Amino acid sequence: RLFPEALETAFELIQLRQKYKVNIKEFLFSEEERKGLDYGADLGEDTEWEVEVTGIRRPYQLTPKERVEAASVRKEWGNQLFMQKKYEEAMLKYEQGMQVVRFLKNDEQGNALKVSLHLNKAACLQKTSLGLEDWKAIVAECTQALEIRPNSVKALFRRG
């Protein structure tokens, strides 16, 4: 589920043991955004959530399964942003996903996710490339994917 940027930023700033009221006004969402979101509320109207933080866990405190789930959410956010042609924002989500799973070793789901995140980031770089440095970054992302999955046709193709 994709959160609007302002709401996601608010969640990142929340501190332990604090309570917040999050108000979402109807005008914050375009018609297209409303179609892709499901928060159990009608987003065509003003919405208010009350949030209390009872615990904060850093990526290193998560189980491998929880890391994969957290990174998958970020990947999905990135995919939604990519489809909206918001490539820089999508790339940030892919990078955040990679930070969550980067230290997973010998985890098939984690490895598959890492490959996908690297290739998705490379696709964003291709869409926004301006010069040689960008192409070097694309090659680097694809090379990292190939280190995990040497037979990745997509990585070989994107790397050139």
Buried (B, 14 or more C-beta within 10 A) or exposed (E): EBBBEEBEEBEEEBEEEEEBEBEBEEEBBEEEBEEEBEEEEEBEEEBEEEEEEEEEEEBEEBEBEEBBBBBBBBBBBBBBBBEBEBBEBBBBBBBBBBBBBEEBEEBEBBBEBBBBBBBBBBBBBBEEEEEEEEBEBBBBBBEBBBEBBEEBEBBEEBBE
